[in-house]
Amino acid sequence: MLASAVIKVAIEHLNSTILGEIKLHRNMRNDLENMKMTLESVDAVLRDAERESIKHRSMLLWLKQLKDAANDISHMLEDFEDETDLNLVCKILIWSLSILI
C-alpha cells in the first residue's frame, strides 16, 4: 500500500510537470509565430529593396547581411521547433505509459 501511494504521488508529479511543459510549449509556439511574422516582414522589405536599383555598396552589403541573418534565424527556428515537437511527443508518451503502469 505504501508503494502504491508513492507511485501515485510520482504519477501526479509527472502529470503536473507534463501539463506545465504543454503550457510552456503553447507559449513558445506563440513566440515562434510572432518571430515568423517578423521574418516575413523583413523578407518583404528585402525583396522590395532588391527590386530597387540600389547604388550604394554599403546598403547592398547591409541588405545581404540582413538577408543572411534572417535565413540563419529561420533555419534555427525550424530546427528548434522540430526538436521541441519531438521532445513533447516523447514526454506525452512517457506520461501515457506511466498511467498504464
N, CA, C and O atoms as a printed pandas DataFrame, in Angstrom:
     atom_number atom_name residue_name chain_id  residue_number  x_coord  y_coord  z_coord
0              1         N          MET        A               1    0.818   -1.188    0.000
1              2        CA          MET        A               1    0.000    0.000    0.000
2              3         C          MET        A               1    0.868    1.261    0.000
3              4         O          MET        A               1    0.538    2.237   -0.674
4              5         N          LEU        A               2    1.973    1.248    0.748
5              6        CA          LEU        A               2    2.877    2.386    0.781
6              7         C          LEU        A               2    3.492    2.616   -0.592
7              8         O          LEU        A               2    3.606    3.754   -1.046
8              9         N          ALA        A               3    3.892    1.521   -1.259
9             10        CA          ALA        A               3    4.463    1.648   -2.598
10            11         C          ALA        A               3    3.438    2.244   -3.559
11            12         O          ALA        A               3    3.783    3.055   -4.418
12            13         N          SER        A               4    2.197    1.845   -3.411
13            14        CA          SER        A               4    1.132    2.369   -4.262
14            15         C          SER        A               4    0.970    3.877   -4.068
15            16         O          SER        A               4    0.762    4.609   -5.036
16            17         N          ALA        A               5    1.063    4.341   -2.827
17            18        CA          ALA        A               5    0.945    5.772   -2.534
18            19         C          ALA        A               5    2.114    6.542   -3.139
19            20         O          ALA        A               5    1.933    7.631   -3.684
20            21         N          VAL        A               6    3.309    5.974   -3.040
21            22        CA          VAL        A               6    4.499    6.623   -3.606
22            23         C          VAL        A               6    4.357    6.731   -5.120
23            24         O          VAL        A               6    4.660    7.769   -5.708
24            25         N          ILE        A               7    3.897    5.653   -5.743
25            26        CA          ILE        A               7    3.710    5.662   -7.195
26            27         C          ILE        A               7    2.652    6.679   -7.589
27            28         O          ILE        A               7    2.804    7.385   -8.586
28            29         N          LYS        A               8    1.579    6.756   -6.808
29            30        CA          LYS        A               8    0.514    7.719   -7.102
30            31         C          LYS        A               8    1.046    9.148   -7.040
31            32         O          LYS        A               8    0.730    9.963   -7.907
32            33         N          VAL        A               9    1.850    9.460   -6.022
33            34        CA          VAL        A               9    2.439   10.796   -5.893
34            35         C          VAL        A               9    3.367   11.073   -7.072
35            36         O          VAL        A               9    3.362   12.172   -7.626
36            37         N          ALA        A              10    4.162   10.074   -7.454
37            38        CA          ALA        A              10    5.079   10.242   -8.584
38            39         C          ALA        A              10    4.309   10.515   -9.872
39            40         O          ALA        A              10    4.701   11.370  -10.667
40            41         N          ILE        A              11    3.225    9.793  -10.072
41            42        CA          ILE        A              11    2.408    9.992  -11.275
42            43         C          ILE        A              11    1.779   11.380  -11.269
43            44         O          ILE        A              11    1.745   12.045  -12.305
44            45         N          GLU        A              12    1.282   11.827  -10.121
45            46        CA          GLU        A              12    0.696   13.167  -10.027
46            47         C          GLU        A              12    1.742   14.235  -10.325
47            48         O          GLU        A              12    1.465   15.215  -11.018
48            49         N          HIS        A              13    2.944   14.036   -9.795
49            50        CA          HIS        A              13    4.031   14.984  -10.059
50            51         C          HIS        A              13    4.363   14.994  -11.549
51            52         O          HIS        A              13    4.549   16.056  -12.144
52            53         N          LEU        A              14    4.436   13.822  -12.137
53            54        CA          LEU        A              14    4.723   13.712  -13.566
54            55         C          LEU        A              14    3.630   14.388  -14.389
55            56         O          LEU        A              14    3.923   15.091  -15.357
56            57         N          ASN        A              15    2.384   14.179  -14.009
57            58        CA          ASN        A              15    1.265   14.817  -14.715
58            59         C          ASN        A              15    1.377   16.334  -14.677
59            60         O          ASN        A              15    1.220   16.994  -15.705
60            61         N          SER        A              16    1.647   16.893  -13.499
61            62        CA          SER        A              16    1.726   18.350  -13.396
62            63         C          SER        A              16    2.928   18.884  -14.167
63            64         O          SER        A              16    2.862   19.960  -14.761
64            65         N          THR        A              17    4.023   18.132  -14.157
65            66        CA          THR        A              17    5.206   18.547  -14.911
66            67         C          THR        A              17    4.905   18.568  -16.401
67            68         O          THR        A              17    5.256   19.520  -17.098
68            69         N          ILE        A              18    4.260   17.530  -16.883
69            70        CA          ILE        A              18    3.948   17.459  -18.311
70            71         C          ILE        A              18    2.936   18.530  -18.700
71            72         O          ILE        A              18    3.058   19.134  -19.765
72            73         N          LEU        A              19    1.945   18.773  -17.858
73            74        CA          LEU        A              19    0.983   19.833  -18.162
74            75         C          LEU        A              19    1.678   21.194  -18.217
75            76         O          LEU        A              19    1.348   22.032  -19.056
76            77         N          GLY        A              20    2.639   21.406  -17.320
77            78        CA          GLY        A              20    3.431   22.639  -17.363
78            79         C          GLY        A              20    4.232   22.743  -18.649
79            80         O          GLY        A              20    4.337   23.819  -19.239
80            81         N          GLU        A              21    4.798   21.620  -19.083
81            82        CA          GLU        A              21    5.547   21.585  -20.336
82            83         C          GLU        A              21    4.639   21.918  -21.518
83            84         O          GLU        A              21    5.036   22.648  -22.427
84            85         N          ILE        A              22    3.429   21.384  -21.500
85            86        CA          ILE        A              22    2.493   21.646  -22.596
86            87         C          ILE        A              22    2.147   23.135  -22.641
87            88         O          ILE        A              22    2.092   23.729  -23.717
88            89         N          LYS        A              23    1.916   23.736  -21.474
89            90        CA          LYS        A              23    1.611   25.167  -21.417
90            91         C          LYS        A              23    2.800   25.976  -21.927
91            92         O          LYS        A              23    2.630   26.922  -22.696
92            93         N          LEU        A              24    4.001   25.600  -21.496
93            94        CA          LEU        A              24    5.208   26.282  -21.956
94            95         C          LEU        A              24    5.341   26.144  -23.466
95            96         O          LEU        A              24    5.706   27.098  -24.153
96            97         N          HIS        A              25    5.043   24.956  -23.977
97            98        CA          HIS        A              25    5.127   24.705  -25.416
98            99         C          HIS        A              25    4.152   25.607  -26.175
99           100         O          HIS        A              25    4.496   26.150  -27.225
100          101         N          ARG        A              26    2.942   25.766  -25.648
101          102        CA          ARG        A              26    1.959   26.641  -26.307
102          103         C          ARG        A              26    2.448   28.081  -26.333
103          104         O          ARG        A              26    2.339   28.758  -27.355
104          105         N          ASN        A              27    2.992   28.553  -25.203
105          106        CA          ASN        A              27    3.517   29.918  -25.151
106          107         C          ASN        A              27    4.671   30.087  -26.130
107          108         O          ASN        A              27    4.787   31.108  -26.808
108          109         N          MET        A              28    5.520   29.067  -26.189
109          110        CA          MET        A              28    6.660   29.125  -27.086
110          111         C          MET        A              28    6.183   29.138  -28.535
111          112         O          MET        A              28    6.759   29.826  -29.379
112          113         N          ARG        A              29    5.147   28.389  -28.814
113          114        CA          ARG        A              29    4.595   28.351  -30.178
114          115         C          ARG        A              29    4.131   29.752  -30.581
115          116         O          ARG        A              29    4.353   30.170  -31.717
116          117         N          ASN        A              30    3.489   30.482  -29.663
117          118        CA          ASN        A              30    3.060   31.855  -29.957
118          119         C          ASN        A              30    4.258   32.744  -30.246
119          120         O          ASN        A              30    4.233   33.542  -31.183
120          121         N          ASP        A              31    5.308   32.609  -29.441
121          122        CA          ASP        A              31    6.519   33.396  -29.671
122          123         C          ASP        A              31    7.128   33.072  -31.028
123          124         O          ASP        A              31    7.567   33.969  -31.747
124          125         N          LEU        A              32    7.155   31.793  -31.375
125          126        CA          LEU        A              32    7.702   31.391  -32.671
126          127         C          LEU        A              32    6.860   31.947  -33.817
127          128         O          LEU        A              32    7.402   32.359  -34.843
128          129         N          GLU        A              33    5.553   31.959  -33.650
129          130        CA          GLU        A              33    4.683   32.526  -34.686
130          131         C          GLU        A              33    4.955   34.022  -34.856
131          132         O          GLU        A              33    4.980   34.525  -35.979
132          133         N          ASN        A              34    5.161   34.734  -33.737
133          134        CA          ASN        A              34    5.482   36.161  -33.818
134          135         C          ASN        A              34    6.810   36.380  -34.528
135          136         O          ASN        A              34    6.939   37.287  -35.349
136          137         N          MET        A              35    7.796   35.546  -34.210
137          138        CA          MET        A              35    9.092   35.655  -34.884
138          139         C          MET        A              35    8.948   35.376  -36.373
139          140         O          MET        A              35    9.583   36.034  -37.197
140          141         N          LYS        A              36    8.125   34.414  -36.710
141          142        CA          LYS        A              36    7.903   34.075  -38.115
142          143         C          LYS        A              36    7.305   35.266  -38.861
143          144         O          LYS        A              36    7.726   35.578  -39.974
144          145         N          MET        A              37    6.320   35.932  -38.246
145          146        CA          MET        A              37    5.709   37.093  -38.896
146          147         C          MET        A              37    6.731   38.213  -39.074
147          148         O          MET        A              37    6.733   38.896  -40.099
148          149         N          THR        A              38    7.600   38.404  -38.078
149          150        CA          THR        A              38    8.642   39.419  -38.190
150          151         C          THR        A              38    9.589   39.087  -39.331
151          152         O          THR        A              38    9.953   39.960  -40.119
152          153         N          LEU        A              39    9.989   37.819  -39.418
153          154        CA          LEU        A              39   10.880   37.406  -40.504
154          155         C          LEU        A              39   10.209   37.580  -41.865
155          156         O          LEU        A              39   10.869   37.956  -42.835
156          157         N          GLU        A              40    8.931   37.317  -41.946
157          158        CA          GLU        A              40    8.214   37.518  -43.208
158          159         C          GLU        A              40    8.195   38.997  -43.591
159          160         O          GLU        A              40    8.299   39.335  -44.770
160          161         N          SER        A              41    8.063   39.878  -42.599
161          162        CA          SER        A              41    8.106   41.316  -42.870
162          163         C          SER        A              41    9.485   41.736  -43.356
163          164         O          SER        A              41    9.611   42.506  -44.308
164          165         N          VAL        A              42   10.519   41.224  -42.695
165          166        CA          VAL        A              42   11.897   41.519  -43.111
166          167         C          VAL        A              42   12.114   41.022  -44.534
167          168         O          VAL        A              42   12.721   41.713  -45.352
168          169         N          ASP        A              43   11.621   39.827  -44.828
169          170        CA          ASP        A              43   11.761   39.262  -46.168
170          171         C          ASP        A              43   11.095   40.154  -47.211
171          172         O          ASP        A              43   11.654   40.368  -48.287
172          173         N          ALA        A              44    9.911   40.674  -46.906
173          174        CA          ALA        A              44    9.212   41.552  -47.850
174          175         C          ALA        A              44   10.016   42.824  -48.108
175          176         O          ALA        A              44   10.122   43.276  -49.249
176          177         N          VAL        A              45   10.582   43.401  -47.045
177          178        CA          VAL        A              45   11.402   44.608  -47.198
178          179         C          VAL        A              45   12.629   44.300  -48.050
179          180         O          VAL        A              45   13.001   45.085  -48.922
180          181         N          LEU        A              46   13.254   43.153  -47.791
181          182        CA          LEU        A              46   14.435   42.773  -48.568
182          183         C          LEU        A              46   14.096   42.592  -50.049
183          184         O          LEU        A              46   14.846   43.026  -50.924
184          185         N          ARG        A              47   12.978   41.959  -50.315
185          186        CA          ARG        A              47   12.576   41.753  -51.718
186          187         C          ARG        A              47   12.317   43.091  -52.412
187          188         O          ARG        A              47   12.722   43.296  -53.557
188          189         N          ASP        A              48   11.638   43.996  -51.708
189          190        CA          ASP        A              48   11.393   45.323  -52.282
190          191         C          ASP        A              48   12.709   46.043  -52.541
191          192         O          ASP        A              48   12.889   46.656  -53.593
192          193         N          ALA        A              49   13.621   45.969  -51.588
193          194        CA          ALA        A              49   14.909   46.649  -51.723
194          195         C          ALA        A              49   15.729   46.051  -52.861
195          196         O          ALA        A              49   16.415   46.777  -53.581
196          197         N          GLU        A              50   15.661   44.731  -53.029
197          198        CA          GLU        A              50   16.410   44.093  -54.109
198          199         C          GLU        A              50   15.865   44.503  -55.479
199          200         O          GLU        A              50   16.619   44.583  -56.448
200          201         N          ARG        A              51   14.572   44.759  -55.561
201          202        CA          ARG        A              51   13.970   45.176  -56.826
202          203         C          ARG        A              51   14.370   46.601  -57.198
203          204         O          ARG        A              51   14.458   46.949  -58.376
204          205         N          GLU        A              52   14.607   47.411  -56.184
205          206        CA          GLU        A              52   15.009   48.793  -56.435
206          207         C          GLU        A              52   16.452   48.808  -56.928
207          208         O          GLU        A              52   17.229   47.893  -56.654
208          209         N          SER        A              53   16.780   49.824  -57.632
209          210        CA          SER        A              53   18.150   49.970  -58.127
210          211         C          SER        A              53   18.972   50.674  -57.053
211          212         O          SER        A              53   19.050   51.902  -57.015
212          213         N          ILE        A              54   19.579   49.879  -56.187
213          214        CA          ILE        A              54   20.366   50.445  -55.091
214          215         C          ILE        A              54   21.794   50.658  -55.580
215          216         O          ILE        A              54   22.430   49.736  -56.089
216          217         N          LYS        A              55   22.284   51.866  -55.422
217          218        CA          LYS        A              55   23.605   52.213  -55.939
218          219         C          LYS        A              55   24.663   52.290  -54.851
219          220         O          LYS        A              55   25.855   52.340  -55.152
220          221         N          HIS        A              56   24.253   52.300  -53.616
221          222        CA          HIS        A              56   25.216   52.412  -52.522
222          223         C          HIS        A              56   25.686   51.017  -52.119
223          224         O          HIS        A              56   24.889   50.164  -51.728
224          225         N          ARG        A              57   26.994   50.805  -52.223
225          226        CA          ARG        A              57   27.547   49.492  -51.864
226          227         C          ARG        A              57   27.283   49.155  -50.392
227          228         O          ARG        A              57   27.038   47.998  -50.051
228          229         N          SER        A              58   27.333   50.155  -49.539
229          230        CA          SER        A              58   27.104   49.893  -48.112
230          231         C          SER        A              58   25.677   49.383  -47.882
231          232         O          SER        A              58   25.454   48.512  -47.042
232          233         N          MET        A              59   24.723   49.926  -48.625
233          234        CA          MET        A              59   23.336   49.472  -48.492
234          235         C          MET        A              59   23.190   48.049  -49.023
235          236         O          MET        A              59   22.491   47.231  -48.425
236          237         N          LEU        A              60   23.843   47.751  -50.139
237          238        CA          LEU        A              60   23.802   46.392  -50.689
238          239         C          LEU        A              60   24.403   45.392  -49.711
239          240         O          LEU        A              60   23.863   44.304  -49.513
240          241         N          LEU        A              61   25.524   45.768  -49.103
241          242        CA          LEU        A              61   26.176   44.892  -48.130
242          243         C          LEU        A              61   25.269   44.680  -46.918
243          244         O          LEU        A              61   25.120   43.557  -46.436
244          245         N          TRP        A              62   24.667   45.758  -46.432
245          246        CA          TRP        A              62   23.773   45.655  -45.281
246          247         C          TRP        A              62   22.582   44.762  -45.593
247          248         O          TRP        A              62   22.189   43.938  -44.767
248          249         N          LEU        A              63   22.008   44.917  -46.774
249          250        CA          LEU        A              63   20.870   44.081  -47.169
250          251         C          LEU        A              63   21.267   42.612  -47.259
251          252         O          LEU        A              63   20.507   41.733  -46.853
252          253         N          LYS        A              64   22.461   42.347  -47.794
253          254        CA          LYS        A              64   22.931   40.961  -47.882
254          255         C          LYS        A              64   23.113   40.369  -46.486
255          256         O          LYS        A              64   22.716   39.231  -46.234
256          257         N          GLN        A              65   23.713   41.138  -45.584
257          258        CA          GLN        A              65   23.912   40.657  -44.216
258          259         C          GLN        A              65   22.574   40.422  -43.516
259          260         O          GLN        A              65   22.415   39.442  -42.789
260          261         N          LEU        A              66   21.629   41.308  -43.732
261          262        CA          LEU        A              66   20.304   41.151  -43.130
262          263         C          LEU        A              66   19.611   39.904  -43.672
263          264         O          LEU        A              66   18.978   39.157  -42.925
264          265         N          LYS        A              67   19.737   39.692  -44.967
265          266        CA          LYS        A              67   19.130   38.511  -45.582
266          267         C          LYS        A              67   19.765   37.232  -45.038
267          268         O          LYS        A              67   19.059   36.276  -44.717
268          269         N          ASP        A              68   21.097   37.212  -44.933
269          270        CA          ASP        A              68   21.785   36.036  -44.390
270          271         C          ASP        A              68   21.364   35.771  -42.942
271          272         O          ASP        A              68   21.127   34.627  -42.556
272          273         N          ALA        A              69   21.275   36.835  -42.152
273          274        CA          ALA        A              69   20.871   36.679  -40.748
274          275         C          ALA        A              69   19.437   36.159  -40.655
275          276         O          ALA        A              69   19.144   35.295  -39.827
276          277         N          ALA        A              70   18.551   36.673  -41.491
277          278        CA          ALA        A              70   17.158   36.213  -41.478
278          279         C          ALA        A              70   17.074   34.737  -41.860
279          280         O          ALA        A              70   16.301   33.984  -41.268
280          281         N          ASN        A              71   17.864   34.322  -42.845
281          282        CA          ASN        A              71   17.880   32.906  -43.236
282          283         C          ASN        A              71   18.412   32.029  -42.108
283          284         O          ASN        A              71   17.858   30.966  -41.828
284          285         N          ASP        A              72   19.487   32.475  -41.462
285          286        CA          ASP        A              72   20.047   31.708  -40.341
286          287         C          ASP        A              72   19.027   31.561  -39.214
287          288         O          ASP        A              72   18.859   30.474  -38.661
288          289         N          ILE        A              73   18.357   32.643  -38.879
289          290        CA          ILE        A              73   17.355   32.609  -37.812
290          291         C          ILE        A              73   16.203   31.684  -38.196
291          292         O          ILE        A              73   15.713   30.913  -37.370
292          293         N          SER        A              74   15.783   31.765  -39.436
293          294        CA          SER        A              74   14.689   30.916  -39.902
294          295         C          SER        A              74   15.043   29.438  -39.775
295          296         O          SER        A              74   14.232   28.645  -39.297
296          297         N          HIS        A              75   16.245   29.066  -40.197
297          298        CA          HIS        A              75   16.678   27.669  -40.092
298          299         C          HIS        A              75   16.801   27.229  -38.633
299          300         O          HIS        A              75   16.425   26.112  -38.279
300          301         N          MET        A              76   17.327   28.111  -37.799
301          302        CA          MET        A              76   17.474   27.790  -36.385
302          303         C          MET        A              76   16.107   27.546  -35.741
303          304         O          MET        A              76   15.943   26.608  -34.961
304          305         N          LEU        A              77   15.136   28.388  -36.068
305          306        CA          LEU        A              77   13.797   28.234  -35.510
306          307         C          LEU        A              77   13.132   26.949  -35.993
307          308         O          LEU        A              77   12.443   26.280  -35.223
308          309         N          GLU        A              78   13.334   26.602  -37.259
309          310        CA          GLU        A              78   12.782   25.347  -37.778
310          311         C          GLU        A              78   13.369   24.152  -37.037
311          312         O          GLU        A              78   12.644   23.241  -36.639
312          313         N          ASP        A              79   14.705   24.164  -36.852
313          314        CA          ASP        A              79   15.356   23.068  -36.128
314          315         C          ASP        A              79   14.849   22.991  -34.695
315          316         O          ASP        A              79   14.568   21.906  -34.186
316          317         N          PHE        A              80   14.734   24.146  -34.047
317          318        CA          PHE        A              80   14.276   24.194  -32.664
318          319         C          PHE        A              80   12.843   23.693  -32.549
319          320         O          PHE        A              80   12.509   22.947  -31.629
320          321         N          GLU        A              81   12.008   24.104  -33.484
321          322        CA          GLU        A              81   10.603   23.697  -33.456
322          323         C          GLU        A              81   10.479   22.188  -33.646
323          324         O          GLU        A              81    9.691   21.537  -32.959
324          325         N          ASP        A              82   11.253   21.629  -34.577
325          326        CA          ASP        A              82   11.222   20.181  -34.798
326          327         C          ASP        A              82   11.663   19.433  -33.546
327          328         O          ASP        A              82   11.048   18.439  -33.161
328          329         N          GLU        A              83   12.738   19.916  -32.906
329          330        CA          GLU        A              83   13.259   19.265  -31.700
330          331         C          GLU        A              83   12.267   19.384  -30.549
331          332         O          GLU        A              83   12.070   18.432  -29.794
332          333         N          THR        A              84   11.645   20.549  -30.414
333          334        CA          THR        A              84   10.673   20.770  -29.346
334          335         C          THR        A              84    9.465   19.866  -29.524
335          336         O          THR        A              84    8.974   19.289  -28.554
336          337         N          ASP        A              85    8.980   19.735  -30.758
337          338        CA          ASP        A              85    7.847   18.843  -31.022
338          339         C          ASP        A              85    8.193   17.414  -30.648
339          340         O          ASP        A              85    7.377   16.715  -30.046
340          341         N          LEU        A              86    9.398   16.970  -30.997
341          342        CA          LEU        A              86    9.820   15.607  -30.688
342          343         C          LEU        A              86    9.906   15.401  -29.179
343          344         O          LEU        A              86    9.460   14.374  -28.668
344          345         N          ASN        A              87   10.474   16.369  -28.463
345          346        CA          ASN        A              87   10.572   16.262  -27.002
346          347         C          ASN        A              87    9.190   16.194  -26.363
347          348         O          ASN        A              87    8.976   15.410  -25.439
348          349         N          LEU        A              88    8.257   16.999  -26.841
349          350        CA          LEU        A              88    6.906   16.995  -26.280
350          351         C          LEU        A              88    6.227   15.652  -26.522
351          352         O          LEU        A              88    5.576   15.118  -25.623
352          353         N          VAL        A              89    6.369   15.106  -27.711
353          354        CA          VAL        A              89    5.772   13.806  -28.019
354          355         C          VAL        A              89    6.345   12.739  -27.100
355          356         O          VAL        A              89    5.603   11.909  -26.575
356          357         N          CYS        A              90    7.657   12.750  -26.901
357          358        CA          CYS        A              90    8.289   11.766  -26.007
358          359         C          CYS        A              90    7.755   11.896  -24.586
359          360         O          CYS        A              90    7.475   10.889  -23.936
360          361         N          LYS        A              91    7.612   13.112  -24.104
361          362        CA          LYS        A              91    7.115   13.312  -22.742
362          363         C          LYS        A              91    5.670   12.844  -22.602
363          364         O          LYS        A              91    5.294   12.263  -21.584
364          365         N          ILE        A              92    4.872   13.096  -23.618
365          366        CA          ILE        A              92    3.479   12.636  -23.568
366          367         C          ILE        A              92    3.420   11.115  -23.587
367          368         O          ILE        A              92    2.606   10.516  -22.884
368          369         N          LEU        A              93    4.279   10.487  -24.387
369          370        CA          LEU        A              93    4.314    9.022  -24.413
370          371         C          LEU        A              93    4.721    8.455  -23.057
371          372         O          LEU        A              93    4.129    7.487  -22.580
372          373         N          ILE        A              94    5.734    9.060  -22.436
373          374        CA          ILE        A              94    6.171    8.605  -21.109
374          375         C          ILE        A              94    5.035    8.771  -20.106
375          376         O          ILE        A              94    4.786    7.884  -19.290
376          377         N          TRP        A              95    4.357    9.896  -20.169
377          378        CA          TRP        A              95    3.226   10.155  -19.279
378          379         C          TRP        A              95    2.134    9.111  -19.493
379          380         O          TRP        A              95    1.579    8.579  -18.531
380          381         N          SER        A              96    1.828    8.820  -20.761
381          382        CA          SER        A              96    0.794    7.823  -21.064
382          383         C          SER        A              96    1.170    6.455  -20.520
383          384         O          SER        A              96    0.330    5.742  -19.971
384          385         N          LEU        A              97    2.434    6.096  -20.676
385          386        CA          LEU        A              97    2.892    4.806  -20.157
386          387         C          LEU        A              97    2.813    4.763  -18.639
387          388         O          LEU        A              97    2.501    3.726  -18.054
388          389         N          SER        A              98    3.101    5.905  -17.999
389          390        CA          SER        A              98    3.070    5.924  -16.532
390          391         C          SER        A              98    1.657    5.684  -16.006
391          392         O          SER        A              98    1.481    5.102  -14.936
392          393         N          ILE        A              99    0.674    6.123  -16.740
393          394        CA          ILE        A              99   -0.713    5.903  -16.320
394          395         C          ILE        A              99   -1.067    4.425  -16.430
395          396         O          ILE        A              99   -1.798    3.888  -15.598
396          397         N          LEU        A             100   -0.547    3.780  -17.456
397          398        CA          LEU        A             100   -0.855    2.368  -17.674
398          399         C          LEU        A             100   -0.179    1.461  -16.653
399          400         O          LEU        A             100   -0.675    0.372  -16.361
400          401         N          ILE        A             101    0.944    1.904  -16.113
401          402        CA          ILE        A             101    1.707    1.053  -15.189
402          403         C          ILE        A             101    1.144    1.073  -13.819
403          404         O          ILE        A             101    1.670    0.409  -12.925
